[in-house]
Amino acid sequence: MRTLNDYFLECHLDNVSTASTVRVAVPDAGKVIKITSVLGGALSGGNAVCTAKVNTTNMTNGAITIAHSGSGAGDIDTCEPTAANNVNEGDYIAIATNGGSTGTHSAHFTIVVRR
């Protein structure tokens, strides 16, 4: 259940199979409580691991593994960070993929921040 104290940030990686990072600015202080990904198409060759950071610090339990086996457009994966997940206005949240998969497909992310 969401409260009025939650806000949402969205970002995307054009190609989750190429090692890269996307960053989104934080407009208000809070705690990242959940990150959800939606895959744009089937992956192969290996899993894509996407790691969330506050600025340059990894969030504890802030990694999403997008499995290549059985993957397809619309697959949803989540993580719920448990520490190092506090954000302040002016910070950024980064999501970095390890490029461990093959197949040129996007991944869209929704980040839930609770004030």
DSSP file (Angstrom, degrees, kcal/mol; ACC not computed):
  #  RESIDUE AA STRUCTURE BP1 BP2  ACC     N-H-->O    O-->H-N    N-H-->O    O-->H-N    TCO  KAPPA ALPHA  PHI   PSI    X-CA   Y-CA   Z-CA
    1    1 A M              0   0    0      0, 0.0     2,-0.3     0, 0.0     0, 0.0   0.000 360.0 360.0 360.0 135.4    0.0    0.0    0.0
    2    2 A R        -     0   0    0      4,-0.0     2,-0.2     2,-0.0     0, 0.0  -0.673 360.0-152.1 -95.1 149.0    1.3    3.4   -0.9
    3    3 A T    >   -     0   0    0     -2,-0.3     3,-1.6     1,-0.0    -1,-0.0  -0.677  33.4-105.5-111.2 170.1    1.0    6.5    1.3
    4    4 A L  T 3  S+     0   0    0      1,-0.3    -1,-0.0    -2,-0.2    -2,-0.0   0.610 117.5  69.0 -68.6 -10.5    0.8   10.1    0.4
    5    5 A N  T 3  S+     0   0    0      2,-0.0   110,-2.8   109,-0.0     2,-0.3   0.480  83.0  91.8 -86.8  -2.7    4.4   10.3    1.7
    6    6 A D  E <   -A  114   0A   0     -3,-1.6     2,-0.3   108,-0.2   108,-0.2  -0.690  51.3-178.0 -92.1 143.6    5.7    8.2   -1.3
    7    7 A Y  E     -A  113   0A   0    106,-2.7   106,-3.0    -2,-0.3     2,-0.4  -0.945  16.2-134.1-134.1 164.0    7.0    9.7   -4.5
    8    8 A F  E     -A  112   0A   0     -2,-0.3     2,-0.4   104,-0.2   104,-0.2  -0.927  11.6-167.6-125.5 137.8    8.2    8.0   -7.7
    9    9 A L  E     -A  111   0A   0    102,-2.3   102,-3.1    -2,-0.4     2,-0.4  -0.946  11.7-161.0-118.6 144.1   11.2    8.5   -9.9
   10   10 A E  E     +A  110   0A   0     -2,-0.4     2,-0.3   100,-0.2   100,-0.2  -0.956  18.4 152.5-127.7 146.6   11.6    6.9  -13.3
   11   11 A C  E     -A  109   0A   0     98,-1.8    98,-3.3    -2,-0.4     2,-0.3  -0.955  19.9-150.9-157.0 169.8   14.5    6.3  -15.6
   12   12 A H  E     -A  108   0A   0     -2,-0.3     2,-0.5    96,-0.2    96,-0.2  -0.998  13.9-136.7-150.0 153.6   15.6    3.8  -18.3
   13   13 A L  E     -A  107   0A   0     94,-2.7    94,-1.9    -2,-0.3     3,-0.3  -0.938  15.2-147.9-104.6 129.4   18.6    2.2  -19.8
   14   14 A D  S    S+     0   0    0     -2,-0.5     2,-0.3     1,-0.3    -1,-0.1   0.865  92.2  18.6 -64.1 -35.5   18.5    2.0  -23.6
   15   15 A N    >   -     0   0    0      3,-0.2     3,-1.5    91,-0.1    -1,-0.3  -0.850  60.8-172.9-142.0 101.4   20.4   -1.3  -23.6
   16   16 A V  T 3  S+     0   0    0     89,-2.9    83,-0.6    -2,-0.3    85,-0.3   0.649  85.5  65.7 -67.8 -14.7   20.5   -3.3  -20.4
   17   17 A S  T 3  S+     0   0    0     88,-0.4     2,-0.5    86,-0.3    -1,-0.3   0.455  90.0  73.0 -89.3  -1.7   23.0   -5.7  -22.1
   18   18 A T  S <  S-     0   0    0     -3,-1.5    81,-0.3    82,-0.1    79,-0.2  -0.962  96.4-108.1-113.2 127.2   25.7   -3.0  -22.4
   19   19 A A        +     0   0    0     -2,-0.5     2,-0.3    79,-0.3    79,-0.2  -0.330  67.8 129.3 -54.4 118.2   27.5   -2.0  -19.2
   20   20 A S  E     -E   97   0B   0     77,-0.9    77,-2.5    -2,-0.1     2,-0.4  -0.963  46.8-128.2-163.4 172.1   26.2    1.5  -18.5
   21   21 A T  E     -E   96   0B   0     -2,-0.3     2,-0.4    75,-0.2    75,-0.2  -0.993   8.6-162.3-136.3 139.9   24.7    3.7  -15.9
   22   22 A V  E     -E   95   0B   0     73,-2.3    73,-2.6    -2,-0.4     2,-0.4  -0.946  13.0-160.5-117.1 144.7   21.6    5.9  -15.7
   23   23 A R  E     -E   94   0B   0     -2,-0.4     2,-0.4    71,-0.2    71,-0.2  -0.953   7.1-168.9-127.4 145.3   21.2    8.7  -13.1
   24   24 A V  E     -E   93   0B   0     69,-2.2    69,-2.7    -2,-0.4     2,-0.1  -1.000  25.8-118.6-134.2 135.3   18.1   10.5  -11.8
   25   25 A A  E     -E   92   0B   0     -2,-0.4    67,-0.2    67,-0.2    64,-0.1  -0.417  21.4-130.1 -73.1 144.6   18.1   13.6   -9.6
   26   26 A V        -     0   0    0     65,-2.6    64,-2.2    62,-0.2    65,-0.2  -0.858  19.3-172.7 -96.6 119.1   16.4   13.4   -6.2
   27   27 A P        +     0   0    0      0, 0.0     2,-0.3     0, 0.0    62,-0.2   0.668  68.1  18.4 -86.8 -16.2   14.0   16.3   -5.6
   28   28 A D  S    S-     0   0    0     60,-0.1    59,-0.1    61,-0.0    62,-0.0  -0.995  85.1 -95.5-156.1 148.2   13.2   15.6   -1.9
   29   29 A A        +     0   0    0     -2,-0.3     2,-0.3    -3,-0.1    59,-0.2  -0.247  63.5 105.6 -66.0 152.6   14.7   13.7    1.0
   30   30 A G  E     -B   87   0A   0     57,-2.3    57,-3.0    85,-0.1     2,-0.4  -0.981  63.3 -73.8 169.9-160.8   13.5   10.3    1.9
   31   31 A K  E     -BC  86 114A   0     83,-2.2    83,-2.8    -2,-0.3     2,-0.5  -0.997  34.8-124.5-131.3 129.0   14.3    6.6    1.8
   32   32 A V  E     + C   0 113A   0     53,-2.8    81,-0.2    -2,-0.4     3,-0.1  -0.618  34.9 170.1 -71.7 120.2   14.3    4.3   -1.3
   33   33 A I  E     +     0   0A   0     79,-2.5     2,-0.3    -2,-0.5    -1,-0.2   0.633  58.9   9.1-108.7 -18.5   12.0    1.5   -0.3
   34   34 A K  E     - C   0 112A   0     78,-1.1    78,-3.1    46,-0.2     2,-0.4  -0.969  50.3-164.0-162.8 144.4   11.5   -0.3   -3.7
   35   35 A I  E     -DC  79 111A   0     44,-2.4    44,-1.9    -2,-0.3     2,-0.4  -0.999  13.7-170.1-131.1 131.5   12.9   -0.4   -7.2
   36   36 A T  E     -DC  78 110A   0     74,-2.5    74,-2.5    -2,-0.4     2,-0.3  -0.959   3.2-160.7-123.0 138.7   11.0   -2.1  -10.0
   37   37 A S  E     -DC  77 109A   0     40,-3.1    40,-1.5    -2,-0.4     2,-0.4  -0.894   5.1-161.0-116.5 150.2   12.3   -2.9  -13.5
   38   38 A V  E     -DC  76 108A   0     70,-2.2    70,-2.5    -2,-0.3     2,-0.2  -0.995  19.8-137.9-128.3 124.5   10.4   -3.7  -16.7
   39   39 A L  E     - C   0 107A   0     36,-2.3    35,-3.2    -2,-0.4    68,-0.2  -0.555   3.8-150.1 -86.6 144.5   12.3   -5.4  -19.5
   40   40 A G  S    S-     0   0    0     66,-2.9    33,-0.3    33,-0.2     2,-0.3   0.611  70.8 -20.9 -88.7 -13.4   11.9   -4.4  -23.2
   41   41 A G  S    S-     0   0    0     65,-0.3    31,-0.2    31,-0.3    -1,-0.2  -0.981  87.1 -49.3-178.9 176.3   12.6   -7.8  -24.7
   42   42 A A        -     0   0    0     -2,-0.3     2,-0.2    29,-0.2    30,-0.1  -0.381  46.5-154.4 -69.8 136.4   14.2  -11.2  -24.4
   43   43 A L        -     0   0    0     25,-0.3     2,-0.3    24,-0.2    28,-0.3  -0.664  12.7-177.0-100.8 161.7   17.8  -11.5  -23.1
   44   44 A S  B     +H  102   0C   0     58,-2.1    58,-3.0    -2,-0.2    25,-0.1  -0.935  53.2  41.4-146.6 171.7   20.2  -14.3  -23.8
   45   45 A G  S    S-     0   0    0     -2,-0.3     2,-0.3    56,-0.2    58,-0.1   0.175 115.3 -18.9  79.6 -19.3   23.7  -15.3  -22.9
   46   46 A G  S    S-     0   0    0     56,-0.2    56,-0.3     2,-0.0     2,-0.2  -0.902  80.6 -68.1 162.6 169.7   23.5  -14.4  -19.2
   47   47 A N        -     0   0    0     -2,-0.3     2,-0.6    54,-0.1    20,-0.2  -0.498  36.9-132.0 -81.5 151.3   21.7  -12.4  -16.6
   48   48 A A  E     -F   66   0B   0     18,-2.2    18,-3.3    52,-0.2     2,-0.6  -0.930  19.7-158.9-100.7 122.7   21.8   -8.6  -16.4
   49   49 A V  E     -F   65   0B   0     -2,-0.6    49,-1.8    16,-0.2     2,-0.5  -0.917   4.6-165.8-106.0 122.1   22.5   -7.4  -12.9
   50   50 A C  E     -FG  64  97B   0     14,-3.0    14,-3.0    -2,-0.6     2,-0.5  -0.936   4.9-161.9-111.7 120.7   21.4   -3.8  -12.2
   51   51 A T  E     -FG  63  96B   0     45,-3.0    45,-2.6    -2,-0.5     2,-0.3  -0.884   7.0-144.5-110.2 129.9   22.8   -2.2   -9.1
   52   52 A A  E     - G   0  95B   0     10,-2.3     7,-2.6    -2,-0.5     2,-0.3  -0.709  19.9-178.1 -94.7 142.8   21.3    0.9   -7.4
   53   53 A K  E     -FG  58  94B   0     41,-2.6    41,-2.1    -2,-0.3     2,-0.7  -0.966  31.0-133.5-135.4 150.6   23.4    3.5   -5.8
   54   54 A V  E >  S-FG  57  93B   0      3,-2.6     3,-2.4    -2,-0.3     2,-0.6  -0.950  88.7 -44.4 -99.1 114.0   22.9    6.8   -3.9
   55   55 A N  T 3  S-     0   0    0     37,-3.0    39,-0.1    -2,-0.7    -2,-0.1  -0.516 128.1 -24.9  56.2-108.4   25.4    9.0   -5.6
   56   56 A T  T 3  S+     0   0    0     -2,-0.6     2,-0.5     2,-0.1    -1,-0.3   0.337 116.7  99.2-113.0   7.0   28.4    6.5   -5.6
   57   57 A T  E <  S-F   54   0B   0     -3,-2.4    -3,-2.6    27,-0.1     2,-0.1  -0.843  73.1-123.5-101.8 124.2   27.4    4.3   -2.7
   58   58 A N  E     -F   53   0B   0     -2,-0.5     2,-0.3    -5,-0.2    -5,-0.3  -0.358  24.0-123.6 -61.4 137.3   25.7    0.9   -3.4
   59   59 A M  E >   -     0   0B   0     -7,-2.6     3,-1.6     3,-0.2     2,-0.3  -0.651  29.7-109.5 -77.2 138.3   22.4    0.4   -1.7
   60   60 A T  E 3  S+I   83   0D   0     23,-2.3    22,-2.2    -2,-0.3    23,-0.8  -0.559 105.1   3.2 -68.6 130.0   22.3   -2.7    0.5
   61   61 A N  E 3  S+     0   0B   0     -2,-0.3    19,-0.4    20,-0.2    -1,-0.3   0.807  97.6 129.7  59.8  31.5   20.0   -5.2   -1.2
   62   62 A G  E <   +     0   0B   0     -3,-1.6   -10,-2.3   -10,-0.2     2,-0.4   0.034  35.1 106.5-104.1  25.7   19.7   -2.7   -4.0
   63   63 A A  E     -F   51   0B   0    -12,-0.2     2,-0.5    17,-0.1   -12,-0.2  -0.877  50.2-159.7-109.3 139.3   20.5   -5.1   -6.9
   64   64 A I  E     -F   50   0B   0    -14,-3.0   -14,-3.0    -2,-0.4     2,-0.7  -0.965   6.7-153.9-112.6 126.9   18.0   -6.5   -9.4
   65   65 A T  E     -F   49   0B   0     -2,-0.5     2,-0.9    13,-0.2   -16,-0.2  -0.906   3.7-160.0-100.9 116.8   18.9   -9.6  -11.4
   66   66 A I  E     -F   48   0B   0    -18,-3.3   -18,-2.2    -2,-0.7     2,-0.1  -0.842  20.0-141.1 -95.9 103.8   17.1   -9.7  -14.7
   67   67 A A        -     0   0    0     -2,-0.9   -24,-0.2   -20,-0.2   -20,-0.1  -0.393  10.2-154.2 -70.3 138.0   17.3  -13.4  -15.6
   68   68 A H  S >  S+     0   0    0     -2,-0.1     3,-1.8     2,-0.1     2,-0.4   0.815  70.4  94.7 -79.6 -30.9   17.9  -14.2  -19.2
   69   69 A S  T 3  S-     0   0    0      1,-0.3    -2,-0.1   -27,-0.1   -25,-0.1  -0.474 108.7  -6.8 -67.3 117.8   16.2  -17.7  -19.0
   70   70 A G  T 3  S+     0   0    0     -2,-0.4    -1,-0.3     1,-0.2    -2,-0.1   0.594  98.1 153.9  76.0  10.8   12.6  -17.3  -20.1
   71   71 A S    <   +     0   0    0     -3,-1.8     2,-0.3   -28,-0.3    -1,-0.2  -0.282   9.7 152.7 -73.5 158.8   12.9  -13.5  -20.3
   72   72 A G    >   -     0   0    0    -31,-0.2     3,-2.0   -30,-0.1   -31,-0.3  -0.975  50.3 -52.7-170.0 171.8   10.7  -11.4  -22.5
   73   73 A A  T 3  S+     0   0    0     -2,-0.3   -33,-0.2   -33,-0.3   -31,-0.1  -0.314 121.0  25.0 -56.9 132.9    9.1   -8.0  -23.0
   74   74 A G  T 3  S+     0   0    0    -35,-3.2    -1,-0.3     1,-0.3   -34,-0.1   0.361  79.8 150.2  93.5  -4.7    7.2   -6.9  -20.0
   75   75 A D    <   -     0   0    0     -3,-2.0   -36,-2.3   -36,-0.2     2,-0.4  -0.404  32.5-152.2 -61.5 135.3    9.1   -9.0  -17.4
   76   76 A I  E     +D   38   0A   0    -38,-0.2     2,-0.3    -2,-0.1   -38,-0.2  -0.932  18.2 174.9-116.4 133.9    9.1   -7.3  -14.0
   77   77 A D  E     -D   37   0A   0    -40,-1.5   -40,-3.1    -2,-0.4     2,-0.3  -0.955   8.3-169.5-132.0 153.3   11.8   -7.7  -11.3
   78   78 A T  E     -D   36   0A   0     -2,-0.3     2,-0.3   -42,-0.2   -13,-0.2  -0.922  12.6-168.8-139.0 162.8   12.1   -5.8   -8.0
   79   79 A C  E     -D   35   0A   0    -44,-1.9   -44,-2.4    -2,-0.3   -17,-0.1  -0.971  13.6-148.5-144.2 157.6   14.4   -5.2   -5.1
   80   80 A E        -     0   0    0    -19,-0.4   -46,-0.2    -2,-0.3   -18,-0.1  -0.850  20.9-142.3-128.6  94.6   13.8   -3.6   -1.7
   81   81 A P        -     0   0    0      0, 0.0   -20,-0.2     0, 0.0   -19,-0.1  -0.227  15.5-172.7 -58.4 144.3   16.9   -1.8   -0.4
   82   82 A T        +     0   0    0    -22,-2.2     2,-0.3     1,-0.3   -21,-0.1   0.570  62.1  11.9-117.3 -14.8   17.4   -2.2    3.3
   83   83 A A  B    S+I   60   0D   0    -23,-0.8   -23,-2.3     1,-0.1    -1,-0.3  -0.973 111.4  35.8-158.1 165.4   20.4    0.2    4.1
   84   84 A A  S    S+     0   0    0     -2,-0.3   -30,-0.2   -25,-0.2    -1,-0.1   0.824  85.9 115.0  54.2  33.1   22.5    2.9    2.5
   85   85 A N        +     0   0    0    -26,-0.1   -53,-2.8    -3,-0.1     2,-0.3   0.204  32.3 117.2-118.9  12.5   19.2    4.0    0.9
   86   86 A N  E     -B   31   0A   0    -55,-0.2     2,-0.3   -32,-0.1   -55,-0.2  -0.670  44.6-167.3 -81.5 137.0   18.6    7.4    2.4
   87   87 A V  E     -B   30   0A   0    -57,-3.0   -57,-2.3    -2,-0.3     2,-0.3  -0.909   8.7-157.2-125.2 153.2   18.5   10.2   -0.1
   88   88 A N    >   -     0   0    0     -2,-0.3     3,-2.6   -59,-0.2   -62,-0.2  -0.904  40.0 -83.7-123.6 154.3   18.6   14.0    0.2
   89   89 A E  T 3  S+     0   0    0     -2,-0.3     3,-0.1     1,-0.3   -60,-0.1  -0.349 120.2  30.8 -53.1 132.2   17.5   16.7   -2.1
   90   90 A G  T 3  S+     0   0    0    -64,-2.2    -1,-0.3     1,-0.4     2,-0.0   0.238  96.1 110.8  96.4 -12.5   20.3   17.3   -4.6
   91   91 A D    <   -     0   0    0     -3,-2.6   -65,-2.6   -65,-0.2    -1,-0.4  -0.251  57.8-139.4 -75.5 176.0   21.5   13.7   -4.5
   92   92 A Y  E     -E   25   0B   0    -67,-0.2   -37,-3.0    -3,-0.1     2,-0.5  -0.977   3.0-137.3-133.8 154.8   21.1   11.4   -7.4
   93   93 A I  E     -EG  24  54B   0    -69,-2.7   -69,-2.2    -2,-0.3     2,-0.4  -0.951  22.2-162.2-107.9 128.1   20.2    7.7   -7.7
   94   94 A A  E     -EG  23  53B   0    -41,-2.1   -41,-2.6    -2,-0.5     2,-0.5  -0.887   9.5-164.8-110.6 141.5   22.2    5.7  -10.2
   95   95 A I  E     -EG  22  52B   0    -73,-2.6   -73,-2.3    -2,-0.4     2,-0.4  -0.984  13.5-171.1-124.7 119.0   21.3    2.3  -11.7
   96   96 A A  E     -EG  21  51B   0    -45,-2.6   -45,-3.0    -2,-0.5     2,-0.4  -0.918  10.2-151.8-114.6 133.0   24.2    0.5  -13.3
   97   97 A T  E     -EG  20  50B   0    -77,-2.5   -77,-0.9    -2,-0.4   -47,-0.2  -0.805  12.5-143.1 -99.7 145.3   24.0   -2.6  -15.4
   98   98 A N        -     0   0    0    -49,-1.8   -79,-0.3    -2,-0.4   -48,-0.1   0.562  33.2-126.9 -82.2  -8.0   26.9   -5.1  -15.6
   99   99 A G        +     0   0    0    -83,-0.6   -80,-0.2   -81,-0.3   -82,-0.1   0.778  60.7 144.7  68.8  26.0   26.2   -5.8  -19.3
  100  100 A G        +     0   0    0    -84,-0.2     2,-0.2   -51,-0.1   -52,-0.2   0.514  51.9  61.5 -77.7  -5.1   26.2   -9.5  -18.5
  101  101 A S  S    S-     0   0    0    -85,-0.3     2,-0.3     2,-0.1   -56,-0.2  -0.596  72.1-132.7-112.5 174.8   23.5  -10.4  -21.0
  102  102 A T  B     +H   44   0C   0    -58,-3.0   -58,-2.1   -56,-0.3   -56,-0.2  -0.906  60.5  78.8-124.9 159.9   23.1  -10.2  -24.8
  103  103 A G  S    S-     0   0    0     -2,-0.3     2,-1.3   -60,-0.2   -86,-0.3   0.301  77.5-107.1 108.1 119.4   20.3   -8.8  -26.8
  104  104 A T        +     0   0    0    -88,-0.1     2,-0.3   -89,-0.1   -89,-0.1  -0.631  63.7 139.7 -82.9  95.2   19.7   -5.1  -27.3
  105  105 A H        -     0   0    0     -2,-1.3   -89,-2.9   -64,-0.1   -88,-0.4  -0.987  45.5-121.3-139.6 148.8   16.7   -4.3  -25.1
  106  106 A S        -     0   0    0     -2,-0.3   -66,-2.9   -91,-0.2     2,-0.4  -0.360  14.3-154.2 -81.8 162.7   15.7   -1.5  -22.8
  107  107 A A  E     -AC  13  39A   0    -94,-1.9   -94,-2.7   -68,-0.2     2,-0.4  -0.983   6.7-156.4-136.7 129.9   14.9   -1.7  -19.1
  108  108 A H  E     -AC  12  38A   0    -70,-2.5   -70,-2.2    -2,-0.4     2,-0.4  -0.864  10.9-157.6-106.5 140.2   12.7    0.9  -17.4
  109  109 A F  E     -AC  11  37A   0    -98,-3.3   -98,-1.8    -2,-0.4     2,-0.5  -0.942  12.3-164.2-123.7 138.3   12.9    1.5  -13.7
  110  110 A T  E     -AC  10  36A   0    -74,-2.5   -74,-2.5    -2,-0.4     2,-0.5  -0.991  12.6-161.6-117.2 126.6   10.5    2.9  -11.1
  111  111 A I  E     -AC   9  35A   0   -102,-3.1  -102,-2.3    -2,-0.5     2,-0.6  -0.936   5.3-151.6-112.2 124.4   12.0    4.0   -7.8
  112  112 A V  E     -AC   8  34A   0    -78,-3.1   -79,-2.5    -2,-0.5   -78,-1.1  -0.859  13.3-172.3 -99.7 123.7    9.8    4.4   -4.8
  113  113 A V  E     -AC   7  32A   0   -106,-3.0  -106,-2.7    -2,-0.6     2,-0.5  -0.962   9.5-153.9-117.2 129.8   11.0    7.0   -2.2
  114  114 A R  E      AC   6  31A   0    -83,-2.8   -83,-2.2    -2,-0.5  -108,-0.2  -0.906 360.0 360.0-105.2 126.3    9.2    7.4    1.1
  115  115 A R              0   0    0   -110,-2.8  -109,-0.1    -2,-0.5    -1,-0.1   0.461 360.0 360.0 -74.7 360.0    9.5   10.8    2.8
